[in-house]
Amino acid sequence: MWGPGHSSRTSVAGSASFSGIVQMEEDKHCSKVEDVVGSHVEDAVTFWAQSINRNKDIMKIGCSLSEVCPLANSVFGNLDPKKIYGGLFSEDKCWYRCQVLKVINDEKCLVRYIDYGNTEILNRSDIVEIPLDLQFSSVAKKYRLWGLQIPSGQEVTQFDQGRTFLGSLIFEKEIKMRIKATYQDGTVIAQAEYGSVDIGEEVAKKGFAEKCRLTSSTNVCEEKKSDPGQLVLRNLKSPIPLWGHRSSQSTFTRPKGRLSGRMSLDLKNENDAGNNVTFPKENLAVGDFNLGSNVSLAKIKQDQKLIEENEKLKTEKEVLLERCKALELKVEQTAQELQQEKATTVDLTKRLESALKTCIGTRMKNLAAKVEILKGIRRVSISVRFGNDLSDAIQVLNEDCFTIPASLNELELIWAEYNLAQEKIQTCENVNEGNILIAERNEVQQKLYMAVEVFILEVDELSLNKRLKTLQDLSASLEAVYGQAKEGINSEEILEKFNDWRCNKREEFTSVRSETETCIQRLVSWFQNTLKAFDLSVEESLISDDTIDNIDEILENTESGVCKELEISLIEQGDADKDIILKTCSQVLQKIRSEESLIATVQSKYKDSVESDDHDGSEIEKIKQEITQLRNSVFQGIYHEQEEYAKLSSLVQKWFPELPLLHPEIGLLKYMNSGGLLTMSLERDLLDAEPMKELSSKRPLIRSEVNGQIILLKGYSVDVDTEARVIQRAAAYHRAWREAKGESGLLPLIFLFLCKSDPMAYLMVPYYPRANLNAVQSTMPLTSEEALKVMKGVAQGLNTLHKADIIHGSLHQNNVFALNRQHGIVGDFDFTKSGTQRASVNMMVGDLSLLSPELKMGKPASPSSDLYAYGCLLLWLSVQNQEFETNEDGIPKMDQFHLDDNVKSLLCSLICCRSSMTAEQVLNADCFLLPKGKSMPNSEKDTEYIPQKEEEELKVKNFDKDKEKTRNGEASFDC
């Protein structure tokens, strides 16, 4: 929008002409005259103005922008300087059309408001796109004063004063512009006149501008133009000051705040002769200047003063005329109202005169009709109006109110405790801590079962169905009268307020009814007295103030009483009464719903508790079966893994001895050292473990089931050294059992594994419940034949161990098993101890010590000491419950017992003579030889343990008697 030119105000144009810089259009515009209003000043000779004819356009633009711009998108990317945008003016926060002059940075742009001419720096967020219908030319034009230019070398202060001075002459004033020429950039060269004042001459007189030389070709002055960027920045730094107090009649609008204050024209007088317009003194005095002559300025002052006085008088005249018209209208209205009142009074007088003739008859007739209506009302109950049904419902709710059973609260607490116990078990990672948590959970579970039983018993005593039926009937009757309940605040204050309201209403109704009856009775008495007064047959006079009351007062009181009762009975209740009743009804229905919900909850809990046993039992059983199947699958995998380990072990021994070194992570070396007994994949948590507290006095004993076989887990606390010894001893025992090929006479070892979470080693062995000699003898003692069969198997076991150079050292009645009362096997021992350490424990069978004399003297354990314990056990089985006599060395005397010769001979060799007898010789003793045709089961393959349930049931009483004794024995299960 800026024309080309030099940027410095100090430079002089010299004799250069406008040729090549501007293009004049004199033929078209030189004779044209425009009426404009100044809107913005750039310097002492340049300003922006709006045509008076464009006022409506400005208003339409403002309305359109206020609707479009708040919803439009902010600009982004490169901005087009030729495009018109919407800008949010910072001072009044209104939207105006603008063009971008310069992009300062990524966030700020310099814009010009094209309909007013002023500039401002805006954020990109305050610039938006506007539709095409608003993309038209600007309303404001840029004008330059004809024949003037800014003097060269003008100071900044003088420049600002010149701009201020020009603003005081043109800003928001109607100016007549005589157009001389037009620049190529659209700047109009014109002669500006304000009334009779030539604005250009006034600027030149003040020295803010100088006349320029004319060119021969265009007859216009050459213009020195300042740089656009510098001029814009100067305009921003030095805003135009307030121009004074303008008349409020200006019809031109501009962005508020761009030039503070508003300047207007008095358009009412624009058609007057001489084109007299307002030109206040203070507007011309800004910057301390005078117009060209004192005569011109004085005339302007005088004209302005006259105009102001004229306007003031006109305003006062209009106000007085308005007041006069208002008073005339009021007088006319008052006269009409007076005439209407006169007519109404005359008509009322006539009607009163007519009514007085039939007053008594009419009143009596109306009163009789009202009394007849009142009789009909009294025959019908109006209890609903006083909330009697609600009161009865409240009484039903309060009397038999159902409350939460105490057992339900207890049940909920225990249930929460049970769930918490379950969560602790799920998050537990330590095995020992898990066992403790499981035990605690089981205790809570028992408490839960008891709480459920108590809850069921308590609910059975309640009449829940009957109470629920009562509540449902009550709810249905109330909803039929008052409708559905509305949600509201549950408050006892509502019921208290209803109770007070009901009492007050009943008292009021009772009082009114009593008053009505009194008035009617008084009226009846008056009629009776009047009848006597008009009876001609009565001679004495009855007319007096005492006998006949004032009938008007009596009728007035009677009518008042009857009307009050009819009003209470017939007129619809007020909003306040309805509100109280409806709120109370909602409160009652909420209580009913709450109690019904509570009953439903209790019934649901009751139903779940009754059905929980069967349902949960079947579900638990199903889950147990799934767990068992999974556990069996795991063990099948472990068995398969052991087979693979066996194949690897064979490869190592034959072909690839380097495998354990190349792959130490698979633990092949440990497997080989354990003789194939050790497994890496087994963990105690995989088993459905059941602790056996009665057998766990020395170490943890856990019972479980694997593939249908009941097994026993023996736990040993181990460290690094103990672990290696346990594996070594267990491996030696396992090899001895395996090499015997089913005739070992030993308790087999199934698996040995190391616990990953605790320093424990677990040994898995078969479990023979109540099959040890102590348990068998306490329930149903073995016969002599059975005892020999069992003890032969025990001798076989000792023979297997001794051949492998293993000293048992822990042979006693709890560690010898009589399978099916036919076959005896020797149980394993404590693999954390040596044979001597195991033999150091004083073992007793009845009153007989199983320690040999040499062990008592501190000598190490030997096969001979094992056989001595074996002989004591054979003697104990042979003599049953007979008492023993021993010599000073603790050796039993056998002369007192009646024994088989062969058995006695063997016992003497084992106990008394202490010959160097071996276990193999014991096997070949005469007492173990069977007659022809009989065979003794000596193979573990031919012997399957079958629990003797019937025998145990027959001997259960004997077991109870010896329970304590048995427990003491079983507490050393594997000493």
Secondary structure, DSSP 8 states (H G I E B T S, - for coil): ------S-TT---TT--STTT----HHHHTT-EEEEEEEEE-SSSEEEEEEGGGHHHHHHHHHHHHHHGGGS-B--SS--TTS-EEEE-TTT--EEEEEEEEE-SSSEEEEEETTT--EEEEEGGGEE---GGG-S--SEEEEEETTEE--TT--HHHHHHHHHHHHHHHBTSEEEEEEEEE-TTS-EEEEEEETTEEHHHHHHHTTS-EE--B-TTT-SB------HHHHHHHHHHS---------TT------TTSSSS-----GGGTTSGGG-----HHHHSTTS---S-HHHHHHHHHHHHHHHHHHHHHHHHHHHHHHHHHHHHHHHHHHHHHHHHHHHHHHHHHHHHHHHHTHHHHHHHHHHHHHHHHHHHHHS--GGGGTHHHHHHHHHHHHT-----HHHHHHHHHHHHHHHHHHHHHH---HHHHHHHHHHHHHHHHHHHHHHHHHHHHHHTS-HHHHHHHHHHHHHHHHHHH-S-------HHHHHHHHHHHHHHHHHHHHHHHHHHHHHHHHHHHHHHHHHHT-TT--S---STTTS--HHHHHHHHHHHHHHHHHHHHS---HHHHHHHHHHHHHHHHHHHHHHHHHHHHHHHHHHHHHHHHHHHHHHHHHHHHHHHHHHHHHHHHHHHHHHHHHHHHHHHHT-TTHHHH-GGGTHHHHHHTTT-B-SS--GGGS--EE-GGG-SSS-EEEEEETTEEEEEEEEE--HHHHHHHHHHHHHHHHHHHHTTT---B----EEEE-SSSSEEEEEEE--TT-BHHHHHHHS---HHHHHHHHHHHHHHHHHHHHTT-------TTSEEEETTTEEEE----TTS-HHHHHTS--EETTEE-S-HHHHTT----HHHHHHHHHHHHHHHHHTT----B-TTS-B--TTS---HHHHHHHIIIIIS-----HHHHHT-GGG---TT------TTS------HHHHHHTHHHHHHTHHHHHHHHTTTT-
